Amino acid sequence: MSNRHVKVIQKSDPSTQPEPVKRNSMSTFSEEEIRIRAYQIYEFRNRTDNHADDDWSQAETELMELVGGK
C-alpha cells in the first residue's frame, strides 16, 4: 500500500477580502490623474501643436475606457 497525502487548500472567506476599487464615472478620477494623462498624450506627439482641450478630452475618454465606461 502506498501512503497518499492530500493537500487541502483552504480558501479565504470572501467577506474578509478588501473590495477592489471600482470607478464608474469621470468624477472618480482626480483632476491630477487626467492632467497627467493629458500631458502624456502631448508628449507622445513630441510636444507639437497646442491641443490642450483635445488632449484633456482624450485623457478623460481613455481613463473611462480603462474602467469599462463608454
Biotite code that builds the C-alpha atoms (Angstrom):
import biotite.structure as struc

atoms = struc.array([
    struc.Atom([0.000, 0.000, 0.000], chain_id="A", res_id=1, res_name="MET", atom_name="CA", element="C"),
    struc.Atom([1.240, 3.485, -0.758], chain_id="A", res_id=2, res_name="SER", atom_name="CA", element="C"),
    struc.Atom([0.813, 6.410, 1.535], chain_id="A", res_id=3, res_name="ASN", atom_name="CA", element="C"),
    struc.Atom([-1.026, 9.176, -0.196], chain_id="A", res_id=4, res_name="ARG", atom_name="CA", element="C"),
    struc.Atom([-1.038, 12.656, 1.163], chain_id="A", res_id=5, res_name="HIS", atom_name="CA", element="C"),
    struc.Atom([-3.792, 15.005, 0.221], chain_id="A", res_id=6, res_name="VAL", atom_name="CA", element="C"),
    struc.Atom([-3.081, 18.671, 0.440], chain_id="A", res_id=7, res_name="LYS", atom_name="CA", element="C"),
    struc.Atom([-6.118, 20.674, 1.429], chain_id="A", res_id=8, res_name="VAL", atom_name="CA", element="C"),
    struc.Atom([-6.177, 24.290, 0.385], chain_id="A", res_id=9, res_name="ILE", atom_name="CA", element="C"),
    struc.Atom([-8.489, 26.410, 2.430], chain_id="A", res_id=10, res_name="GLN", atom_name="CA", element="C"),
    struc.Atom([-9.969, 29.339, 0.582], chain_id="A", res_id=11, res_name="LYS", atom_name="CA", element="C"),
    struc.Atom([-10.176, 32.578, 2.457], chain_id="A", res_id=12, res_name="SER", atom_name="CA", element="C"),
    struc.Atom([-13.524, 33.976, 3.421], chain_id="A", res_id=13, res_name="ASP", atom_name="CA", element="C"),
    struc.Atom([-14.549, 36.462, 0.680], chain_id="A", res_id=14, res_name="PRO", atom_name="CA", element="C"),
    struc.Atom([-16.213, 38.686, 3.275], chain_id="A", res_id=15, res_name="SER", atom_name="CA", element="C"),
    struc.Atom([-12.788, 39.416, 4.761], chain_id="A", res_id=16, res_name="THR", atom_name="CA", element="C"),
    struc.Atom([-11.177, 40.340, 1.432], chain_id="A", res_id=17, res_name="GLN", atom_name="CA", element="C"),
    struc.Atom([-10.825, 44.012, 0.539], chain_id="A", res_id=18, res_name="PRO", atom_name="CA", element="C"),
    struc.Atom([-13.147, 45.135, -2.191], chain_id="A", res_id=19, res_name="GLU", atom_name="CA", element="C"),
    struc.Atom([-11.500, 46.167, -5.459], chain_id="A", res_id=20, res_name="PRO", atom_name="CA", element="C"),
    struc.Atom([-11.606, 49.819, -6.317], chain_id="A", res_id=21, res_name="VAL", atom_name="CA", element="C"),
    struc.Atom([-14.498, 50.453, -8.654], chain_id="A", res_id=22, res_name="LYS", atom_name="CA", element="C"),
    struc.Atom([-14.580, 53.546, -10.788], chain_id="A", res_id=23, res_name="ARG", atom_name="CA", element="C"),
    struc.Atom([-17.704, 54.109, -12.768], chain_id="A", res_id=24, res_name="ASN", atom_name="CA", element="C"),
    struc.Atom([-17.689, 57.788, -13.628], chain_id="A", res_id=25, res_name="SER", atom_name="CA", element="C"),
    struc.Atom([-15.265, 60.561, -14.511], chain_id="A", res_id=26, res_name="MET", atom_name="CA", element="C"),
    struc.Atom([-15.937, 62.116, -11.125], chain_id="A", res_id=27, res_name="SER", atom_name="CA", element="C"),
    struc.Atom([-13.914, 59.292, -9.615], chain_id="A", res_id=28, res_name="THR", atom_name="CA", element="C"),
    struc.Atom([-10.774, 60.424, -11.444], chain_id="A", res_id=29, res_name="PHE", atom_name="CA", element="C"),
    struc.Atom([-8.931, 63.300, -9.934], chain_id="A", res_id=30, res_name="SER", atom_name="CA", element="C"),
    struc.Atom([-8.036, 66.321, -11.970], chain_id="A", res_id=31, res_name="GLU", atom_name="CA", element="C"),
    struc.Atom([-4.399, 65.372, -11.363], chain_id="A", res_id=32, res_name="GLU", atom_name="CA", element="C"),
    struc.Atom([-4.875, 61.921, -12.951], chain_id="A", res_id=33, res_name="GLU", atom_name="CA", element="C"),
    struc.Atom([-6.498, 63.455, -16.002], chain_id="A", res_id=34, res_name="ILE", atom_name="CA", element="C"),
    struc.Atom([-3.824, 66.156, -16.222], chain_id="A", res_id=35, res_name="ARG", atom_name="CA", element="C"),
    struc.Atom([-1.026, 63.589, -16.112], chain_id="A", res_id=36, res_name="ILE", atom_name="CA", element="C"),
    struc.Atom([-2.592, 61.507, -18.884], chain_id="A", res_id=37, res_name="ARG", atom_name="CA", element="C"),
    struc.Atom([-3.262, 64.611, -20.988], chain_id="A", res_id=38, res_name="ALA", atom_name="CA", element="C"),
    struc.Atom([0.399, 65.599, -20.646], chain_id="A", res_id=39, res_name="TYR", atom_name="CA", element="C"),
    struc.Atom([1.485, 62.094, -21.681], chain_id="A", res_id=40, res_name="GLN", atom_name="CA", element="C"),
    struc.Atom([-0.634, 62.447, -24.812], chain_id="A", res_id=41, res_name="ILE", atom_name="CA", element="C"),
    struc.Atom([1.005, 65.827, -25.516], chain_id="A", res_id=42, res_name="TYR", atom_name="CA", element="C"),
    struc.Atom([4.463, 64.297, -25.061], chain_id="A", res_id=43, res_name="GLU", atom_name="CA", element="C"),
    struc.Atom([3.563, 61.404, -27.350], chain_id="A", res_id=44, res_name="PHE", atom_name="CA", element="C"),
    struc.Atom([3.005, 63.973, -30.121], chain_id="A", res_id=45, res_name="ARG", atom_name="CA", element="C"),
    struc.Atom([6.579, 65.185, -29.474], chain_id="A", res_id=46, res_name="ASN", atom_name="CA", element="C"),
    struc.Atom([5.165, 68.286, -27.785], chain_id="A", res_id=47, res_name="ARG", atom_name="CA", element="C"),
    struc.Atom([3.922, 69.636, -31.087], chain_id="A", res_id=48, res_name="THR", atom_name="CA", element="C"),
    struc.Atom([0.837, 71.735, -31.618], chain_id="A", res_id=49, res_name="ASP", atom_name="CA", element="C"),
    struc.Atom([-1.293, 73.185, -28.892], chain_id="A", res_id=50, res_name="ASN", atom_name="CA", element="C"),
    struc.Atom([-4.333, 70.986, -28.436], chain_id="A", res_id=51, res_name="HIS", atom_name="CA", element="C"),
    struc.Atom([-4.723, 71.115, -24.674], chain_id="A", res_id=52, res_name="ALA", atom_name="CA", element="C"),
    struc.Atom([-8.520, 70.795, -24.765], chain_id="A", res_id=53, res_name="ASP", atom_name="CA", element="C"),
    struc.Atom([-8.350, 67.852, -27.158], chain_id="A", res_id=54, res_name="ASP", atom_name="CA", element="C"),
    struc.Atom([-5.677, 66.185, -25.047], chain_id="A", res_id=55, res_name="ASP", atom_name="CA", element="C"),
    struc.Atom([-7.763, 66.649, -21.905], chain_id="A", res_id=56, res_name="TRP", atom_name="CA", element="C"),
    struc.Atom([-10.846, 65.198, -23.579], chain_id="A", res_id=57, res_name="SER", atom_name="CA", element="C"),
    struc.Atom([-8.862, 62.234, -24.910], chain_id="A", res_id=58, res_name="GLN", atom_name="CA", element="C"),
    struc.Atom([-7.388, 61.615, -21.452], chain_id="A", res_id=59, res_name="ALA", atom_name="CA", element="C"),
    struc.Atom([-10.869, 61.542, -19.891], chain_id="A", res_id=60, res_name="GLU", atom_name="CA", element="C"),
    struc.Atom([-12.079, 59.136, -22.580], chain_id="A", res_id=61, res_name="THR", atom_name="CA", element="C"),
    struc.Atom([-9.117, 56.799, -22.156], chain_id="A", res_id=62, res_name="GLU", atom_name="CA", element="C"),
    struc.Atom([-9.483, 56.697, -18.387], chain_id="A", res_id=63, res_name="LEU", atom_name="CA", element="C"),
    struc.Atom([-13.181, 55.874, -18.682], chain_id="A", res_id=64, res_name="MET", atom_name="CA", element="C"),
    struc.Atom([-12.439, 53.067, -21.142], chain_id="A", res_id=65, res_name="GLU", atom_name="CA", element="C"),
    struc.Atom([-9.954, 51.608, -18.658], chain_id="A", res_id=66, res_name="LEU", atom_name="CA", element="C"),
    struc.Atom([-12.775, 51.038, -16.198], chain_id="A", res_id=67, res_name="VAL", atom_name="CA", element="C"),
    struc.Atom([-15.286, 49.862, -18.777], chain_id="A", res_id=68, res_name="GLY", atom_name="CA", element="C"),
    struc.Atom([-17.181, 53.096, -19.321], chain_id="A", res_id=69, res_name="GLY", atom_name="CA", element="C"),
    struc.Atom([-18.083, 54.497, -22.708], chain_id="A", res_id=70, res_name="LYS", atom_name="CA", element="C"),
])
